[in-house]
Amino acid sequence: MAREQALPVVSGASCVDRCACCTPAQVSASSDRRLRRWAWWLTALTIGWNSLEAVIATASGLIASSIALVGFGLDSIVEVSSALVIAWRLSRQGTDHAANERAERRAVRLIAVTFLAIAAYVTYDSLTKLLGIGEEPEHSAVGLILVALSLVVMPALAWAKRHVAAGLGSVALKADAAETQLCTYLSAVVLVGLGANSLLGWWWMDPVAGLFVAALALKEGREAWTSGDLCEC
């Protein structure tokens, strides 16, 4: 893994033939079990929190005619799908290293597709808002509270996922951590958009910032897709 040699990689996360610069290392069985328990807990927490976000954000967005909030809710659904991919990946861990590598590549590329889906939706949402299509969003106190809480929860989740991903040598979990971090940026964009609209009437701030987030999502999706060889040499 790129410059993370101090953190061990479990034997099940060996590198594919194209990436000869990485060599699998052994960790104790207890450390392996502990890291995998953390991975499962983080995945379950991601699914639970984002499911709640999806329901509340979508409902409050529809009530307030806020495209930003509805988009935030849809993004939460994408995040749930990414966590489900990680759950599937964890369930595939076994003694067949070649099979694990194939499963890891598929998981990473499925996560890459979710990045691209976020980029496509945010771009469409931002452009339509800039063109003045649809009703102007109203103030949503529920939406503001939810997005503010997300700015606390998402960075903590992303940090924990990166730590566990490094210990397990899992590119799939690392890509999922990057997507969680992306959701932090999306939360900030939505919060700025909702706050500016409510306090200053600057409706254009949300779509402009959204275009920057869409560009970031596209970059992360491309990198996640090309990292399907399980190494970053």
C-alpha positions, 0 to 999 in steps of 0.5 A: 500500500502507498507509504503505509508500510507501518500498518500491517496487511492481512494475508487475505489482501494480497496483491494481484500479479500486475502490482509486484511492489506490495507483499502481503504481511501476516497479522495475529488472528486476534488483530484480524478479528478485531479489525473485522469486527470494527469493519462490520460495526462501521458498515452497520453504523453507515447503513443505519445513519445514512438510511435515517438521513435519506428518509429525513432529508428527502421528506423535508426536501419535498416539503420545502421544495429544496432540491439540495435537500432531496439531492442530499437524501439521494446521496445518502441512499448511494452511501448506503449502497456503498456500505452494502458493497462493503458488507458483501466484501467482508462476507467474501473473505476466505482462504482463496486469495485469488477469489478474494482479489477478484471480489475486492476488484469488483467491490472497488469498481462498484463503489467507483460507480456510486461516485460517478452517480453522485457526480452525475446527479449533483451536476444535473441538480446544480445546472438546473438550479442555476438555470432557474428550473423549479421552485425556489427552496423554502427554509427547512429547520429540520434539514439544517439540523440534519445536515449540521449533524452530518458534518459531525458524524461523517468525518468521524466515520471516514477517519475510522474507516481509513484506519481500519482499511489500512490495517486490513489492507482493503482498498474497497474499505478505503474507497468507501471511506473516501466516499464517506468523506465526500459526503462530508463535503456534500453536507457542507455544500448543502448547509451553506446553500440552505443557510445562505438561502434562508439568511441572505437569499443567495440561492446561487451559492448551493449550485455553484459549490455543488459543481465543485463537489461534482468535480471532486466526485468524478475524480474520486470515482476515476481513482477508485475504478483504476485502483481495482488492482488492490495496490497503489504502487 
